[in-house]
Amino acid sequence: MAKRDYYDVLGATKGASDADLKKAYRKKVKALHPDQNQDNPKAEEQFKEVNEAYDILKNAEKKAAYDRFGHAAFEGGTGASAGRPGQSQGFSSGFSDIFDDLFGDFAGGRRGGGQQRATRGNDLRYNLRVSLEEAFSGKQAGISVPGSVSCETCDGTGAEGGAKPENCSTCAGMGKVRAQQGFFTVERTCPTCHGRGQIIKNPCGSCAGAGRVQKDRSLSVNIPGGVETGTRIRLAGEGEAGLRGGPSGDLYIFIEVDDHPIFERDGGNLFCRIPISMTTAALGGEIEAPTIDGGRSRVKVPVGSQSGKQLRLRGKGMPALRGGGSGDLYIEMIVETPTNLTTKQKELLREFEAESKDNNPASKDFFGKVKNFWEGMTG
C-alpha cells in the first residue's frame, strides 16, 4: 500500500512554514489521542503515521529531501537509516517527542530542566516594631534572624572534604526519568537525586549533605526616617542560604509603627488634640504645643475659638520617606468645661450667663431651627 503524502497526513499544504506545520501536527495529535479513540482500532497506526510525517517535515534537511524526491528520499541505503521513518524511533519515542513538545514547559521546563545543581534559598520576613519618634528620626536597629547559613565545613557543597557531587547514575544527570505506560511515556522526578541531577556519595557530617546549617544571625538594619506601618525594607542576600551552594534568598523587614500617646498620624501629617480653658477660648491667648522632635511651639489661640478648631504648623509633621519635605502638624483645640466649681465661681458664671445671651450665635441659630422644626410638626 502506497504511503500517503506527509503533508496530507498532517493536513498541511506543501511549503507550509515550520510554525504552520507544528500547529497542524498538534491539532492531529490531540484529535488522535488514545483516550479519545478507544473504540478506533486504527488510532495507534494513524498516530504513528502523523508522528512519522512530522518527524521528517520538522527537520530542514529531511524536509528539503522529501520536497524534492518524495518518499523515495528515504528508501534503501544504509545512510538513510538514521532518518528513515519508523526505524529506531517507534511509537514510544514519537510520543516522548510529543510529550516534550506539548508539556515541555510544565513542572521544570524542557529536557535538562532538572539539571539544577544548586537551589536558591527562601526569602525571609522579619516584623520590626518602632516608635513614632524612631519613625520620625530613623534609627540603626540590631535584629537577630533565625534561619540557615552556608555550611562552613564543606563551603556549601554538601560533600565531605569539599568533594564535588557526581552525576546521578539513575537519570544520567538529567534530574528526570521516563517510564513507558501503554501509549504514554511518563516523565517524573528522579527518585535517586530528587531532581537535582547529582548525588553526593560522602555527605558532609555537619550539614548532612544539605550545604547549609541552622544558625541565628545578628544584623544591623538602617531604618530611614519617614517609615510607616507596612513599609518594606529589602536586604538582598540576607535570607535563607541556598541549597548546596545556591544563592541566598532575600530578607524583607516589615515595619509596624506603634501608636503614640500624644500624636495621631495620617500619612505625613500629625494631629494633636490640646485642651484649652473656657476663658482662653473666649478671650484668646497662647498655648504651648509639643512637636514630634521633642521641641515646643507657641501657638496663638484666636478670640472666640470653638472646640474642634484646628491650627496648622507647617513642616512639623513626618518627613517623606524618600525626601521631598515634611508633612504638617495640626493642633486641634478642645474647649474644656471646668468641674468642681466653688460657690463663688458658680455665682460668677451665672452672672456671666445673664450678660451673654447675645454672645452665643451658634446656639441661637441651632435652637431657631429646632423651633421651626417643632412648629412644622405640630402644624
C-alpha positions in Angstrom: 0.0 0.0 0.0 1.4 3.3 -1.1 2.3 5.8 1.6 0.2 8.9 2.0 1.8 12.2 1.3 3.2 13.6 4.6 1.6 17.0 4.1 -1.8 15.3 3.6 -1.2 13.3 6.7 -0.7 16.4 8.8 -3.4 18.4 7.0 -1.0 21.0 5.8 -0.1 22.4 2.4 3.3 21.9 0.7 5.7 24.7 1.5 4.0 25.4 4.9 6.2 27.2 7.4 7.6 25.5 10.5 5.0 27.2 12.7 2.1 26.1 10.5 3.5 22.5 10.4 3.8 22.5 14.2 0.3 23.8 14.5 -1.2 21.2 12.2 0.8 18.5 14.0 -0.5 19.4 17.4 -4.1 19.5 16.1 -3.7 16.0 14.7 -2.1 14.7 17.9 -4.9 15.9 20.0 -7.5 14.5 17.6 -5.9 11.1 17.6 -5.2 10.9 21.4 -5.7 7.3 22.6 -8.1 8.4 25.3 -10.4 9.9 22.8 -10.2 6.9 20.3 -10.6 3.8 22.5 -13.1 2.4 20.0 -10.9 3.1 17.0 -8.5 0.1 16.4 -6.7 2.2 13.7 -5.9 5.1 16.1 -2.4 3.8 17.0 -1.5 3.3 13.4 -2.7 6.7 12.4 -0.9 8.2 15.4 2.3 6.6 14.2 1.7 8.0 10.7 1.3 11.5 12.0 4.4 11.3 14.1 6.4 9.8 11.2 5.3 12.7 8.9 6.2 15.4 11.4 9.5 13.8 12.2 10.5 14.3 8.6 9.0 17.7 8.0 10.2 19.3 11.1 13.8 18.7 10.1 15.0 21.2 7.5 17.3 18.7 5.7 14.8 15.9 5.6 12.1 18.2 4.6 14.1 19.5 1.6 14.9 16.0 0.5 11.2 15.0 0.8 10.1 18.0 -1.1 12.4 17.1 -4.0 12.2 13.3 -4.1 9.2 12.3 -2.0 9.2 9.1 -0.1 12.0 7.8 -2.4 14.4 10.0 -0.5 14.3 7.7 2.5 14.1 4.3 0.8 17.1 2.0 0.7 20.7 2.7 1.5 22.2 2.4 4.9 23.0 6.1 5.1 19.3 6.8 5.2 18.5 4.6 8.2 19.1 7.4 10.7 16.4 9.4 9.2 14.2 6.7 7.9 10.7 7.0 9.3 9.7 4.2 11.7 13.2 3.0 12.4 14.7 3.3 15.9 12.1 6.0 16.6 9.0 3.8 17.1 5.8 4.8 18.7 7.1 5.3 22.2 9.9 7.6 21.0 7.5 9.6 19.0 5.1 10.0 21.9 8.0 11.1 24.0 8.7 13.9 21.5 5.0 14.8 21.7 5.2 14.9 25.4 8.2 17.3 25.3 6.5 19.4 22.6 3.2 19.8 24.3 4.1 19.7 28.0 7.8 20.5 28.0 7.4 23.8 30.0 5.4 22.1 32.7 6.9 21.3 36.1 10.5 22.1 35.4 10.9 23.0 31.8 12.3 21.2 28.8 14.9 18.4 28.7 17.7 19.0 31.0 15.5 21.2 33.1 16.2 19.0 36.1 19.9 19.7 36.0 19.9 22.4 38.6 22.8 21.7 40.8 22.0 24.4 43.4 18.8 25.8 44.7 18.2 29.4 45.7 17.4 29.9 49.4 13.9 31.0 50.5 13.1 34.7 51.2 12.6 35.5 54.9 10.3 38.0 56.6 11.0 39.9 59.8 8.5 42.1 61.6 10.0 45.1 63.3 8.1 47.4 65.6 9.4 51.0 66.0 8.1 54.0 68.0 6.7 57.1 66.2 9.7 59.0 67.3 12.0 56.4 65.7 9.9 56.5 62.6 10.4 60.3 62.5 14.2 60.4 63.1 15.2 56.9 61.7 17.5 54.5 63.6 20.0 51.7 63.3 18.2 48.6 64.6 20.0 45.4 65.6 18.0 42.3 64.9 18.5 38.6 65.3 17.3 36.5 62.4 16.8 32.7 62.8 17.5 30.8 59.6 20.1 28.8 57.7 23.6 29.8 56.6 26.1 28.2 54.3 27.9 25.3 55.9 31.5 26.4 56.7 32.7 22.8 56.9 32.0 21.9 53.2 31.8 25.5 51.9 28.2 24.9 51.0 28.9 22.0 48.6 27.3 19.4 50.9 30.2 17.0 50.3 32.7 15.9 52.9 36.1 17.4 52.4 34.9 19.7 49.6 34.5 16.9 47.1 32.4 17.6 44.1 29.0 16.0 43.6 28.7 13.3 40.9 26.2 12.9 38.1 23.3 10.7 39.2 23.6 7.3 37.5 19.8 6.7 37.5 19.0 9.8 35.4 22.4 10.5 33.9 22.4 13.9 35.4 19.0 14.9 33.8 17.1 15.0 37.1 14.2 13.2 35.5 13.4 9.6 34.4 10.9 8.3 31.9 8.8 5.1 32.0 6.6 3.6 29.3 3.0 3.0 30.3 0.9 1.8 27.4 0.5 4.5 24.9 2.2 7.0 27.3 5.7 7.9 28.2 5.6 9.3 31.7 8.3 11.7 32.9 8.8 12.2 36.6 11.4 13.5 39.0 14.3 11.1 39.5 13.8 9.2 42.8 17.5 8.9 43.4 18.7 12.5 43.2 15.2 14.1 43.7 15.6 16.2 40.5 19.0 17.7 41.2 20.8 15.6 38.7 23.7 15.0 41.1 24.3 12.9 44.1 26.8 13.2 47.0 28.4 9.9 47.9 30.1 11.2 51.0 27.8 13.8 52.6 29.2 16.4 54.9 28.8 15.4 58.6 28.0 19.0 59.7 25.1 19.7 57.3 24.1 16.1 56.3 24.7 17.0 52.6 22.4 20.0 52.5 25.2 22.5 52.3 23.6 24.7 54.9 23.0 24.6 58.7 20.6 26.3 61.1 22.0 29.4 62.8 20.8 32.7 64.2 22.4 35.8 62.6 22.8 39.3 64.1 22.2 42.1 61.5 22.2 45.8 61.7 19.3 47.4 59.8 19.1 51.1 58.8 15.5 52.4 59.3 15.2 55.6 57.4 13.1 58.5 58.7 9.5 58.6 57.4 8.7 54.9 57.5 5.2 53.9 58.4 3.3 50.7 59.1 3.5 48.5 56.0 6.9 49.9 54.8 9.0 47.1 53.5 12.8 47.1 53.5 14.7 44.5 51.4 18.1 43.2 52.3 19.4 41.4 49.3 21.1 38.1 50.0 20.3 38.1 53.7 17.6 35.4 53.5 17.9 31.7 53.8 21.1 30.2 52.5 20.9 28.3 49.2 20.9 24.5 49.0 24.3 23.1 48.0 26.0 26.4 47.2 23.0 28.0 45.7 22.4 31.8 46.1 20.8 33.1 49.3 17.3 34.5 49.3 16.4 38.0 50.5 15.3 39.3 53.9 12.3 41.6 54.0 11.9 43.8 57.0 8.2 44.8 57.5 7.8 47.9 59.7 5.0 48.4 62.2 4.8 51.8 63.9 3.4 51.8 67.5 0.6 54.2 68.5 1.6 57.4 70.2 0.0 58.8 73.4 0.0 62.4 72.1 0.2 62.3 68.3 -2.0 60.6 65.7 -0.6 60.1 62.2 -2.2 60.3 58.9 0.3 59.8 56.1 2.9 62.6 56.5 0.7 64.7 58.8 0.4 64.6 62.6 -2.6 65.6 64.7 -2.5 66.7 68.4 -5.6 67.4 70.5 -4.9 70.0 73.1 -7.4 71.0 75.8 -7.8 74.8 76.5 -9.7 76.6 79.1 -13.0 78.2 78.5 -11.6 81.6 79.2 -8.7 81.2 76.9 -11.1 80.1 74.1 -13.3 83.1 74.7 -10.6 85.8 75.3 -7.8 84.3 73.1 -4.2 83.8 74.2 -1.3 81.4 73.7 -0.7 77.7 74.3 2.4 75.6 74.2 2.2 72.7 71.7 4.6 69.7 71.7 6.3 68.7 68.4 7.4 65.1 67.4 11.1 66.1 67.5 10.8 66.9 71.3 10.5 70.6 70.8 7.8 73.2 71.7 5.9 75.7 69.6 4.0 78.7 70.8 0.5 78.7 69.2 -1.8 81.8 69.3 -5.4 81.0 70.1 -7.8 83.3 68.3 -10.5 85.1 70.3 -13.8 83.1 70.4 -12.2 79.7 69.4 -14.5 76.7 69.5 -13.9 73.0 70.1 -12.6 71.3 67.1 -10.9 74.3 65.6 -7.5 73.4 64.0 -4.3 75.3 63.8 -1.6 74.2 61.3 2.1 74.2 62.0 3.8 73.8 58.6 6.6 71.3 58.2 6.2 70.0 61.8 4.8 66.6 60.7 6.6 63.4 59.5 9.4 63.5 56.9 8.8 62.0 53.5 10.4 58.6 53.2 12.4 59.4 50.1 12.8 63.1 50.5 10.5 65.9 49.4 9.9 67.8 52.6 7.8 67.0 55.7 4.1 67.0 56.5 2.3 69.4 58.8 1.3 69.3 62.5 -2.4 70.1 63.2 -3.3 71.3 66.6 -7.0 70.6 67.4 -8.3 72.7 70.3 -10.7 71.1 72.7 -12.5 73.7 74.9 -12.6 72.2 78.4 -15.6 72.8 80.8 -14.4 73.4 84.3 -15.5 71.0 87.1 -15.7 71.1 90.9 -16.7 74.8 90.9 -16.6 76.8 94.1 -19.7 78.7 95.2 -18.1 82.0 94.1 -17.2 80.5 90.6 -20.8 79.4 90.2 -22.1 82.8 91.0 -19.7 84.4 88.6 -20.8 82.0 85.8 -24.4 82.7 86.5 -23.7 86.5 86.2 -21.7 85.8 83.0 -24.6 83.8 81.6 -27.1 86.5 82.3 -24.9 89.0 80.5 -24.0 86.8 77.5 -27.4 85.8 76.0 -26.5 87.5 72.7 -22.9 86.1 72.6 -23.8 82.6 71.5 -24.7 82.9 67.8 -24.3 79.1 67.2 -26.8 78.3 69.9 -29.2 80.9 68.8 -29.1 79.6 65.2 -29.5 76.0 66.2 -32.4 76.5 68.6 -34.1 78.7 66.0 -34.0 75.7 63.6 -35.3 73.4 66.3 -38.2 75.8 67.0 -39.2 75.8 63.3 -39.0 72.0 63.2 -41.3 71.6 66.1 -43.8 74.2 64.7 -43.7 72.3 61.4 -44.5 69.0 63.1 -47.5 70.4 65.1 -48.8 72.4 62.1 
